Amino acid sequence: MEIFDNGIHDKDSVSVIYNNRIVVDKQELKVNNPIKFKLKVDKNKKNNELIMVAENLGTEPPNTAVMFITEKSGRRQQVVLNTDMTHNGVVYFIRIGKTE
């Protein structure tokens, strides 16, 4: 996972919670230097939940980020998330099919 500030660097920061565990704690979003982390999908859950929480709004609200998800297969997807001090951005990773 890579999360960038979407647009201009305006000093907004976020926390990321994955399956009720903090994986990013109050880090500033940047345009050219992403927040990077790896996630493991829990195969025992149908839905794995990622929540992006705005820790501040920077100089230009709302807090907007672009997240790039790269799977083990190399497939890459892009998600844009908007948050503010009352709404979080949420992405669900939904297991389809049987587990191995």
Phi and psi restraints in degrees (range 20) as a CNS / XPLOR table:
assign (resid 1 and name C) (resid 2 and name N)
       (resid 2 and name CA) (resid 2 and name C) 1.0 -133.1 20.0 2
assign (resid 2 and name N) (resid 2 and name CA)
       (resid 2 and name C) (resid 3 and name N) 1.0 132.1 20.0 2
assign (resid 2 and name C) (resid 3 and name N)
       (resid 3 and name CA) (resid 3 and name C) 1.0 -123.9 20.0 2
assign (resid 3 and name N) (resid 3 and name CA)
       (resid 3 and name C) (resid 4 and name N) 1.0 125.2 20.0 2
assign (resid 3 and name C) (resid 4 and name N)
       (resid 4 and name CA) (resid 4 and name C) 1.0 -116.5 20.0 2
assign (resid 4 and name N) (resid 4 and name CA)
       (resid 4 and name C) (resid 5 and name N) 1.0 158.1 20.0 2
assign (resid 4 and name C) (resid 5 and name N)
       (resid 5 and name CA) (resid 5 and name C) 1.0 -68.1 20.0 2
assign (resid 5 and name N) (resid 5 and name CA)
       (resid 5 and name C) (resid 6 and name N) 1.0 133.7 20.0 2
assign (resid 5 and name C) (resid 6 and name N)
       (resid 6 and name CA) (resid 6 and name C) 1.0 -93.7 20.0 2
assign (resid 6 and name N) (resid 6 and name CA)
       (resid 6 and name C) (resid 7 and name N) 1.0 97.5 20.0 2
assign (resid 6 and name C) (resid 7 and name N)
       (resid 7 and name CA) (resid 7 and name C) 1.0 119.8 20.0 2
assign (resid 7 and name N) (resid 7 and name CA)
       (resid 7 and name C) (resid 8 and name N) 1.0 -111.2 20.0 2
assign (resid 7 and name C) (resid 8 and name N)
       (resid 8 and name CA) (resid 8 and name C) 1.0 -108.6 20.0 2
assign (resid 8 and name N) (resid 8 and name CA)
       (resid 8 and name C) (resid 9 and name N) 1.0 153.0 20.0 2
assign (resid 8 and name C) (resid 9 and name N)
       (resid 9 and name CA) (resid 9 and name C) 1.0 -76.5 20.0 2
assign (resid 9 and name N) (resid 9 and name CA)
       (resid 9 and name C) (resid 10 and name N) 1.0 110.9 20.0 2
assign (resid 9 and name C) (resid 10 and name N)
       (resid 10 and name CA) (resid 10 and name C) 1.0 -124.1 20.0 2
assign (resid 10 and name N) (resid 10 and name CA)
       (resid 10 and name C) (resid 11 and name N) 1.0 21.2 20.0 2
assign (resid 10 and name C) (resid 11 and name N)
       (resid 11 and name CA) (resid 11 and name C) 1.0 66.6 20.0 2
assign (resid 11 and name N) (resid 11 and name CA)
       (resid 11 and name C) (resid 12 and name N) 1.0 30.4 20.0 2
assign (resid 11 and name C) (resid 12 and name N)
       (resid 12 and name CA) (resid 12 and name C) 1.0 -85.4 20.0 2
assign (resid 12 and name N) (resid 12 and name CA)
       (resid 12 and name C) (resid 13 and name N) 1.0 151.8 20.0 2
assign (resid 12 and name C) (resid 13 and name N)
       (resid 13 and name CA) (resid 13 and name C) 1.0 -132.2 20.0 2
assign (resid 13 and name N) (resid 13 and name CA)
       (resid 13 and name C) (resid 14 and name N) 1.0 155.4 20.0 2
assign (resid 13 and name C) (resid 14 and name N)
       (resid 14 and name CA) (resid 14 and name C) 1.0 -136.9 20.0 2
assign (resid 14 and name N) (resid 14 and name CA)
       (resid 14 and name C) (resid 15 and name N) 1.0 163.4 20.0 2
assign (resid 14 and name C) (resid 15 and name N)
       (resid 15 and name CA) (resid 15 and name C) 1.0 -122.1 20.0 2
assign (resid 15 and name N) (resid 15 and name CA)
       (resid 15 and name C) (resid 16 and name N) 1.0 151.4 20.0 2
assign (resid 15 and name C) (resid 16 and name N)
       (resid 16 and name CA) (resid 16 and name C) 1.0 -125.6 20.0 2
assign (resid 16 and name N) (resid 16 and name CA)
       (resid 16 and name C) (resid 17 and name N) 1.0 130.1 20.0 2
assign (resid 16 and name C) (resid 17 and name N)
       (resid 17 and name CA) (resid 17 and name C) 1.0 -116.6 20.0 2
assign (resid 17 and name N) (resid 17 and name CA)
       (resid 17 and name C) (resid 18 and name N) 1.0 128.4 20.0 2
assign (resid 17 and name C) (resid 18 and name N)
       (resid 18 and name CA) (resid 18 and name C) 1.0 -124.4 20.0 2
assign (resid 18 and name N) (resid 18 and name CA)
       (resid 18 and name C) (resid 19 and name N) 1.0 119.2 20.0 2
assign (resid 18 and name C) (resid 19 and name N)
       (resid 19 and name CA) (resid 19 and name C) 1.0 48.7 20.0 2
assign (resid 19 and name N) (resid 19 and name CA)
       (resid 19 and name C) (resid 20 and name N) 1.0 50.0 20.0 2
assign (resid 19 and name C) (resid 20 and name N)
       (resid 20 and name CA) (resid 20 and name C) 1.0 67.9 20.0 2
assign (resid 20 and name N) (resid 20 and name CA)
       (resid 20 and name C) (resid 21 and name N) 1.0 19.8 20.0 2
assign (resid 20 and name C) (resid 21 and name N)
       (resid 21 and name CA) (resid 21 and name C) 1.0 -127.4 20.0 2
assign (resid 21 and name N) (resid 21 and name CA)
       (resid 21 and name C) (resid 22 and name N) 1.0 131.9 20.0 2
assign (resid 21 and name C) (resid 22 and name N)
       (resid 22 and name CA) (resid 22 and name C) 1.0 -72.5 20.0 2
assign (resid 22 and name N) (resid 22 and name CA)
       (resid 22 and name C) (resid 23 and name N) 1.0 122.1 20.0 2
assign (resid 22 and name C) (resid 23 and name N)
       (resid 23 and name CA) (resid 23 and name C) 1.0 -110.6 20.0 2
assign (resid 23 and name N) (resid 23 and name CA)
       (resid 23 and name C) (resid 24 and name N) 1.0 -19.3 20.0 2
assign (resid 23 and name C) (resid 24 and name N)
       (resid 24 and name CA) (resid 24 and name C) 1.0 -136.0 20.0 2
assign (resid 24 and name N) (resid 24 and name CA)
       (resid 24 and name C) (resid 25 and name N) 1.0 126.4 20.0 2
assign (resid 24 and name C) (resid 25 and name N)
       (resid 25 and name CA) (resid 25 and name C) 1.0 -118.0 20.0 2
assign (resid 25 and name N) (resid 25 and name CA)
       (resid 25 and name C) (resid 26 and name N) 1.0 105.4 20.0 2
assign (resid 25 and name C) (resid 26 and name N)
       (resid 26 and name CA) (resid 26 and name C) 1.0 51.3 20.0 2
assign (resid 26 and name N) (resid 26 and name CA)
       (resid 26 and name C) (resid 27 and name N) 1.0 58.0 20.0 2
assign (resid 26 and name C) (resid 27 and name N)
       (resid 27 and name CA) (resid 27 and name C) 1.0 -106.8 20.0 2
assign (resid 27 and name N) (resid 27 and name CA)
       (resid 27 and name C) (resid 28 and name N) 1.0 143.7 20.0 2
assign (resid 27 and name C) (resid 28 and name N)
       (resid 28 and name CA) (resid 28 and name C) 1.0 -76.7 20.0 2
assign (resid 28 and name N) (resid 28 and name CA)
       (resid 28 and name C) (resid 29 and name N) 1.0 135.7 20.0 2
assign (resid 28 and name C) (resid 29 and name N)
       (resid 29 and name CA) (resid 29 and name C) 1.0 -80.6 20.0 2
assign (resid 29 and name N) (resid 29 and name CA)
       (resid 29 and name C) (resid 30 and name N) 1.0 138.4 20.0 2
assign (resid 29 and name C) (resid 30 and name N)
       (resid 30 and name CA) (resid 30 and name C) 1.0 -130.5 20.0 2
assign (resid 30 and name N) (resid 30 and name CA)
       (resid 30 and name C) (resid 31 and name N) 1.0 155.9 20.0 2
assign (resid 30 and name C) (resid 31 and name N)
       (resid 31 and name CA) (resid 31 and name C) 1.0 -77.3 20.0 2
assign (resid 31 and name N) (resid 31 and name CA)
       (resid 31 and name C) (resid 32 and name N) 1.0 -41.1 20.0 2
assign (resid 31 and name C) (resid 32 and name N)
       (resid 32 and name CA) (resid 32 and name C) 1.0 -107.1 20.0 2
assign (resid 32 and name N) (resid 32 and name CA)
       (resid 32 and name C) (resid 33 and name N) 1.0 -6.6 20.0 2
assign (resid 32 and name C) (resid 33 and name N)
       (resid 33 and name CA) (resid 33 and name C) 1.0 -130.6 20.0 2
assign (resid 33 and name N) (resid 33 and name CA)
       (resid 33 and name C) (resid 34 and name N) 1.0 96.5 20.0 2
assign (resid 33 and name C) (resid 34 and name N)
       (resid 34 and name CA) (resid 34 and name C) 1.0 -74.1 20.0 2
assign (resid 34 and name N) (resid 34 and name CA)
       (resid 34 and name C) (resid 35 and name N) 1.0 157.6 20.0 2
assign (resid 34 and name C) (resid 35 and name N)
       (resid 35 and name CA) (resid 35 and name C) 1.0 -78.6 20.0 2
assign (resid 35 and name N) (resid 35 and name CA)
       (resid 35 and name C) (resid 36 and name N) 1.0 124.3 20.0 2
assign (resid 35 and name C) (resid 36 and name N)
       (resid 36 and name CA) (resid 36 and name C) 1.0 -117.7 20.0 2
assign (resid 36 and name N) (resid 36 and name CA)
       (resid 36 and name C) (resid 37 and name N) 1.0 139.9 20.0 2
assign (resid 36 and name C) (resid 37 and name N)
       (resid 37 and name CA) (resid 37 and name C) 1.0 -161.9 20.0 2
assign (resid 37 and name N) (resid 37 and name CA)
       (resid 37 and name C) (resid 38 and name N) 1.0 160.7 20.0 2
assign (resid 37 and name C) (resid 38 and name N)
       (resid 38 and name CA) (resid 38 and name C) 1.0 -111.2 20.0 2
assign (resid 38 and name N) (resid 38 and name CA)
       (resid 38 and name C) (resid 39 and name N) 1.0 146.4 20.0 2
assign (resid 38 and name C) (resid 39 and name N)
       (resid 39 and name CA) (resid 39 and name C) 1.0 -126.3 20.0 2
assign (resid 39 and name N) (resid 39 and name CA)
       (resid 39 and name C) (resid 40 and name N) 1.0 147.5 20.0 2
assign (resid 39 and name C) (resid 40 and name N)
       (resid 40 and name CA) (resid 40 and name C) 1.0 -115.0 20.0 2
assign (resid 40 and name N) (resid 40 and name CA)
       (resid 40 and name C) (resid 41 and name N) 1.0 126.9 20.0 2
assign (resid 40 and name C) (resid 41 and name N)
       (resid 41 and name CA) (resid 41 and name C) 1.0 -73.1 20.0 2
assign (resid 41 and name N) (resid 41 and name CA)
       (resid 41 and name C) (resid 42 and name N) 1.0 129.1 20.0 2
assign (resid 41 and name C) (resid 42 and name N)
       (resid 42 and name CA) (resid 42 and name C) 1.0 -79.1 20.0 2
assign (resid 42 and name N) (resid 42 and name CA)
       (resid 42 and name C) (resid 43 and name N) 1.0 109.1 20.0 2
assign (resid 42 and name C) (resid 43 and name N)
       (resid 43 and name CA) (resid 43 and name C) 1.0 -71.0 20.0 2
assign (resid 43 and name N) (resid 43 and name CA)
       (resid 43 and name C) (resid 44 and name N) 1.0 -10.4 20.0 2
assign (resid 43 and name C) (resid 44 and name N)
       (resid 44 and name CA) (resid 44 and name C) 1.0 -86.6 20.0 2
assign (resid 44 and name N) (resid 44 and name CA)
       (resid 44 and name C) (resid 45 and name N) 1.0 -6.9 20.0 2
assign (resid 44 and name C) (resid 45 and name N)
       (resid 45 and name CA) (resid 45 and name C) 1.0 -109.7 20.0 2
assign (resid 45 and name N) (resid 45 and name CA)
       (resid 45 and name C) (resid 46 and name N) 1.0 140.2 20.0 2
assign (resid 45 and name C) (resid 46 and name N)
       (resid 46 and name CA) (resid 46 and name C) 1.0 -71.9 20.0 2
assign (resid 46 and name N) (resid 46 and name CA)
       (resid 46 and name C) (resid 47 and name N) 1.0 -39.2 20.0 2
assign (resid 46 and name C) (resid 47 and name N)
       (resid 47 and name CA) (resid 47 and name C) 1.0 -119.8 20.0 2
assign (resid 47 and name N) (resid 47 and name CA)
       (resid 47 and name C) (resid 48 and name N) 1.0 127.0 20.0 2
assign (resid 47 and name C) (resid 48 and name N)
       (resid 48 and name CA) (resid 48 and name C) 1.0 -106.5 20.0 2
assign (resid 48 and name N) (resid 48 and name CA)
       (resid 48 and name C) (resid 49 and name N) 1.0 128.5 20.0 2
assign (resid 48 and name C) (resid 49 and name N)
       (resid 49 and name CA) (resid 49 and name C) 1.0 -111.0 20.0 2
assign (resid 49 and name N) (resid 49 and name CA)
       (resid 49 and name C) (resid 50 and name N) 1.0 127.2 20.0 2
assign (resid 49 and name C) (resid 50 and name N)
       (resid 50 and name CA) (resid 50 and name C) 1.0 -113.2 20.0 2
assign (resid 50 and name N) (resid 50 and name CA)
       (resid 50 and name C) (resid 51 and name N) 1.0 127.7 20.0 2
assign (resid 50 and name C) (resid 51 and name N)
       (resid 51 and name CA) (resid 51 and name C) 1.0 -121.1 20.0 2
assign (resid 51 and name N) (resid 51 and name CA)
       (resid 51 and name C) (resid 52 and name N) 1.0 127.9 20.0 2
assign (resid 51 and name C) (resid 52 and name N)
       (resid 52 and name CA) (resid 52 and name C) 1.0 -103.1 20.0 2
assign (resid 52 and name N) (resid 52 and name CA)
       (resid 52 and name C) (resid 53 and name N) 1.0 124.2 20.0 2
assign (resid 52 and name C) (resid 53 and name N)
       (resid 53 and name CA) (resid 53 and name C) 1.0 -112.0 20.0 2
assign (resid 53 and name N) (resid 53 and name CA)
       (resid 53 and name C) (resid 54 and name N) 1.0 129.9 20.0 2
assign (resid 53 and name C) (resid 54 and name N)
       (resid 54 and name CA) (resid 54 and name C) 1.0 -75.0 20.0 2
assign (resid 54 and name N) (resid 54 and name CA)
       (resid 54 and name C) (resid 55 and name N) 1.0 124.8 20.0 2
assign (resid 54 and name C) (resid 55 and name N)
       (resid 55 and name CA) (resid 55 and name C) 1.0 -90.8 20.0 2
assign (resid 55 and name N) (resid 55 and name CA)
       (resid 55 and name C) (resid 56 and name N) 1.0 -26.4 20.0 2
assign (resid 55 and name C) (resid 56 and name N)
       (resid 56 and name CA) (resid 56 and name C) 1.0 -155.9 20.0 2
assign (resid 56 and name N) (resid 56 and name CA)
       (resid 56 and name C) (resid 57 and name N) 1.0 175.5 20.0 2
assign (resid 56 and name C) (resid 57 and name N)
       (resid 57 and name CA) (resid 57 and name C) 1.0 -107.8 20.0 2
assign (resid 57 and name N) (resid 57 and name CA)
       (resid 57 and name C) (resid 58 and name N) 1.0 2.9 20.0 2
assign (resid 57 and name C) (resid 58 and name N)
       (resid 58 and name CA) (resid 58 and name C) 1.0 64.0 20.0 2
assign (resid 58 and name N) (resid 58 and name CA)
       (resid 58 and name C) (resid 59 and name N) 1.0 -158.9 20.0 2
assign (resid 58 and name C) (resid 59 and name N)
       (resid 59 and name CA) (resid 59 and name C) 1.0 -90.3 20.0 2
assign (resid 59 and name N) (resid 59 and name CA)
       (resid 59 and name C) (resid 60 and name N) 1.0 -11.7 20.0 2
assign (resid 59 and name C) (resid 60 and name N)
       (resid 60 and name CA) (resid 60 and name C) 1.0 -135.2 20.0 2
assign (resid 60 and name N) (resid 60 and name CA)
       (resid 60 and name C) (resid 61 and name N) 1.0 88.0 20.0 2
assign (resid 60 and name C) (resid 61 and name N)
       (resid 61 and name CA) (resid 61 and name C) 1.0 -62.8 20.0 2
assign (resid 61 and name N) (resid 61 and name CA)
       (resid 61 and name C) (resid 62 and name N) 1.0 156.7 20.0 2
assign (resid 61 and name C) (resid 62 and name N)
       (resid 62 and name CA) (resid 62 and name C) 1.0 -79.7 20.0 2
assign (resid 62 and name N) (resid 62 and name CA)
       (resid 62 and name C) (resid 63 and name N) 1.0 -177.6 20.0 2
assign (resid 62 and name C) (resid 63 and name N)
       (resid 63 and name CA) (resid 63 and name C) 1.0 -84.4 20.0 2
assign (resid 63 and name N) (resid 63 and name CA)
       (resid 63 and name C) (resid 64 and name N) 1.0 109.7 20.0 2
assign (resid 63 and name C) (resid 64 and name N)
       (resid 64 and name CA) (resid 64 and name C) 1.0 -117.0 20.0 2
assign (resid 64 and name N) (resid 64 and name CA)
       (resid 64 and name C) (resid 65 and name N) 1.0 129.7 20.0 2
assign (resid 64 and name C) (resid 65 and name N)
       (resid 65 and name CA) (resid 65 and name C) 1.0 -132.4 20.0 2
assign (resid 65 and name N) (resid 65 and name CA)
       (resid 65 and name C) (resid 66 and name N) 1.0 153.0 20.0 2
assign (resid 65 and name C) (resid 66 and name N)
       (resid 66 and name CA) (resid 66 and name C) 1.0 -115.3 20.0 2
assign (resid 66 and name N) (resid 66 and name CA)
       (resid 66 and name C) (resid 67 and name N) 1.0 130.4 20.0 2
assign (resid 66 and name C) (resid 67 and name N)
       (resid 67 and name CA) (resid 67 and name C) 1.0 -114.7 20.0 2
assign (resid 67 and name N) (resid 67 and name CA)
       (resid 67 and name C) (resid 68 and name N) 1.0 130.2 20.0 2
assign (resid 67 and name C) (resid 68 and name N)
       (resid 68 and name CA) (resid 68 and name C) 1.0 -107.5 20.0 2
assign (resid 68 and name N) (resid 68 and name CA)
       (resid 68 and name C) (resid 69 and name N) 1.0 126.0 20.0 2
assign (resid 68 and name C) (resid 69 and name N)
       (resid 69 and name CA) (resid 69 and name C) 1.0 -109.9 20.0 2
assign (resid 69 and name N) (resid 69 and name CA)
       (resid 69 and name C) (resid 70 and name N) 1.0 119.5 20.0 2
assign (resid 69 and name C) (resid 70 and name N)
       (resid 70 and name CA) (resid 70 and name C) 1.0 -112.7 20.0 2
assign (resid 70 and name N) (resid 70 and name CA)
       (resid 70 and name C) (resid 71 and name N) 1.0 118.1 20.0 2
assign (resid 70 and name C) (resid 71 and name N)
       (resid 71 and name CA) (resid 71 and name C) 1.0 -81.5 20.0 2
assign (resid 71 and name N) (resid 71 and name CA)
       (resid 71 and name C) (resid 72 and name N) 1.0 164.5 20.0 2
assign (resid 71 and name C) (resid 72 and name N)
       (resid 72 and name CA) (resid 72 and name C) 1.0 -54.5 20.0 2
assign (resid 72 and name N) (resid 72 and name CA)
       (resid 72 and name C) (resid 73 and name N) 1.0 -34.0 20.0 2
assign (resid 72 and name C) (resid 73 and name N)
       (resid 73 and name CA) (resid 73 and name C) 1.0 -69.9 20.0 2
assign (resid 73 and name N) (resid 73 and name CA)
       (resid 73 and name C) (resid 74 and name N) 1.0 -12.9 20.0 2
assign (resid 73 and name C) (resid 74 and name N)
       (resid 74 and name CA) (resid 74 and name C) 1.0 98.8 20.0 2
assign (resid 74 and name N) (resid 74 and name CA)
       (resid 74 and name C) (resid 75 and name N) 1.0 -12.4 20.0 2
assign (resid 74 and name C) (resid 75 and name N)
       (resid 75 and name CA) (resid 75 and name C) 1.0 -62.9 20.0 2
assign (resid 75 and name N) (resid 75 and name CA)
       (resid 75 and name C) (resid 76 and name N) 1.0 134.0 20.0 2
assign (resid 75 and name C) (resid 76 and name N)
       (resid 76 and name CA) (resid 76 and name C) 1.0 -123.1 20.0 2
assign (resid 76 and name N) (resid 76 and name CA)
       (resid 76 and name C) (resid 77 and name N) 1.0 135.3 20.0 2
assign (resid 76 and name C) (resid 77 and name N)
       (resid 77 and name CA) (resid 77 and name C) 1.0 -129.5 20.0 2
assign (resid 77 and name N) (resid 77 and name CA)
       (resid 77 and name C) (resid 78 and name N) 1.0 154.8 20.0 2
assign (resid 77 and name C) (resid 78 and name N)
       (resid 78 and name CA) (resid 78 and name C) 1.0 -120.4 20.0 2
assign (resid 78 and name N) (resid 78 and name CA)
       (resid 78 and name C) (resid 79 and name N) 1.0 135.7 20.0 2
assign (resid 78 and name C) (resid 79 and name N)
       (resid 79 and name CA) (resid 79 and name C) 1.0 -132.4 20.0 2
assign (resid 79 and name N) (resid 79 and name CA)
       (resid 79 and name C) (resid 80 and name N) 1.0 133.1 20.0 2
assign (resid 79 and name C) (resid 80 and name N)
       (resid 80 and name CA) (resid 80 and name C) 1.0 -101.8 20.0 2
assign (resid 80 and name N) (resid 80 and name CA)
       (resid 80 and name C) (resid 81 and name N) 1.0 129.9 20.0 2
assign (resid 80 and name C) (resid 81 and name N)
       (resid 81 and name CA) (resid 81 and name C) 1.0 -120.6 20.0 2
assign (resid 81 and name N) (resid 81 and name CA)
       (resid 81 and name C) (resid 82 and name N) 1.0 137.3 20.0 2
assign (resid 81 and name C) (resid 82 and name N)
       (resid 82 and name CA) (resid 82 and name C) 1.0 -119.8 20.0 2
assign (resid 82 and name N) (resid 82 and name CA)
       (resid 82 and name C) (resid 83 and name N) 1.0 131.4 20.0 2
assign (resid 82 and name C) (resid 83 and name N)
       (resid 83 and name CA) (resid 83 and name C) 1.0 -135.0 20.0 2
assign (resid 83 and name N) (resid 83 and name CA)
       (resid 83 and name C) (resid 84 and name N) 1.0 159.5 20.0 2
assign (resid 83 and name C) (resid 84 and name N)
       (resid 84 and name CA) (resid 84 and name C) 1.0 -143.0 20.0 2
assign (resid 84 and name N) (resid 84 and name CA)
       (resid 84 and name C) (resid 85 and name N) 1.0 -166.2 20.0 2
assign (resid 84 and name C) (resid 85 and name N)
       (resid 85 and name CA) (resid 85 and name C) 1.0 -77.5 20.0 2
assign (resid 85 and name N) (resid 85 and name CA)
       (resid 85 and name C) (resid 86 and name N) 1.0 -5.0 20.0 2
assign (resid 85 and name C) (resid 86 and name N)
       (resid 86 and name CA) (resid 86 and name C) 1.0 -122.6 20.0 2
assign (resid 86 and name N) (resid 86 and name CA)
       (resid 86 and name C) (resid 87 and name N) 1.0 -10.8 20.0 2
assign (resid 86 and name C) (resid 87 and name N)
       (resid 87 and name CA) (resid 87 and name C) 1.0 -130.6 20.0 2
assign (resid 87 and name N) (resid 87 and name CA)
       (resid 87 and name C) (resid 88 and name N) 1.0 136.3 20.0 2
assign (resid 87 and name C) (resid 88 and name N)
       (resid 88 and name CA) (resid 88 and name C) 1.0 -103.0 20.0 2
assign (resid 88 and name N) (resid 88 and name CA)
       (resid 88 and name C) (resid 89 and name N) 1.0 158.0 20.0 2
assign (resid 88 and name C) (resid 89 and name N)
       (resid 89 and name CA) (resid 89 and name C) 1.0 -94.9 20.0 2
assign (resid 89 and name N) (resid 89 and name CA)
       (resid 89 and name C) (resid 90 and name N) 1.0 135.3 20.0 2
assign (resid 89 and name C) (resid 90 and name N)
       (resid 90 and name CA) (resid 90 and name C) 1.0 -129.6 20.0 2
assign (resid 90 and name N) (resid 90 and name CA)
       (resid 90 and name C) (resid 91 and name N) 1.0 136.3 20.0 2
assign (resid 90 and name C) (resid 91 and name N)
       (resid 91 and name CA) (resid 91 and name C) 1.0 -126.0 20.0 2
assign (resid 91 and name N) (resid 91 and name CA)
       (resid 91 and name C) (resid 92 and name N) 1.0 131.0 20.0 2
assign (resid 91 and name C) (resid 92 and name N)
       (resid 92 and name CA) (resid 92 and name C) 1.0 -106.2 20.0 2
assign (resid 92 and name N) (resid 92 and name CA)
       (resid 92 and name C) (resid 93 and name N) 1.0 131.2 20.0 2
assign (resid 92 and name C) (resid 93 and name N)
       (resid 93 and name CA) (resid 93 and name C) 1.0 -99.9 20.0 2
assign (resid 93 and name N) (resid 93 and name CA)
       (resid 93 and name C) (resid 94 and name N) 1.0 110.0 20.0 2
assign (resid 93 and name C) (resid 94 and name N)
       (resid 94 and name CA) (resid 94 and name C) 1.0 -103.8 20.0 2
assign (resid 94 and name N) (resid 94 and name CA)
       (resid 94 and name C) (resid 95 and name N) 1.0 123.1 20.0 2
assign (resid 94 and name C) (resid 95 and name N)
       (resid 95 and name CA) (resid 95 and name C) 1.0 -74.5 20.0 2
assign (resid 95 and name N) (resid 95 and name CA)
       (resid 95 and name C) (resid 96 and name N) 1.0 127.9 20.0 2
assign (resid 95 and name C) (resid 96 and name N)
       (resid 96 and name CA) (resid 96 and name C) 1.0 -120.1 20.0 2
assign (resid 96 and name N) (resid 96 and name CA)
       (resid 96 and name C) (resid 97 and name N) 1.0 132.8 20.0 2
assign (resid 96 and name C) (resid 97 and name N)
       (resid 97 and name CA) (resid 97 and name C) 1.0 88.3 20.0 2
assign (resid 97 and name N) (resid 97 and name CA)
       (resid 97 and name C) (resid 98 and name N) 1.0 -174.4 20.0 2
assign (resid 97 and name C) (resid 98 and name N)
       (resid 98 and name CA) (resid 98 and name C) 1.0 -88.1 20.0 2
assign (resid 98 and name N) (resid 98 and name CA)
       (resid 98 and name C) (resid 99 and name N) 1.0 155.3 20.0 2
assign (resid 98 and name C) (resid 99 and name N)
       (resid 99 and name CA) (resid 99 and name C) 1.0 -86.5 20.0 2
assign (resid 99 and name N) (resid 99 and name CA)
       (resid 99 and name C) (resid 100 and name N) 1.0 159.5 20.0 2
